[in-house]
């Protein structure tokens, strides 16, 4: 991925090579080596999702890359949007 645009400019402004940043965020200084356009290491869990068309993680429309490279679930999912809500607890 080319190092252009706002994301690259903002990233370059962060001192990711400093020892403090390397200690706290060890993979951040290698972000351009690891295909930053992919949703790797993203975490979507412990959320309340209301008004969903489905009641399971599998009914949600996550990309295959997000599923394979990240962590999705468990989340509370409900078709309800107001009133008495019934939550469903699913593991992906």
Secondary structure, 3 states (H helix, E strand, C coil): CCCCHHHHHHHHCCCCCCHHHHHHCCCHHHHHHCCCCCCCCCEECCCEEECCCCCCHHHCCCCHHHHHHCEECCEEEECCCCCCCCCEEECC
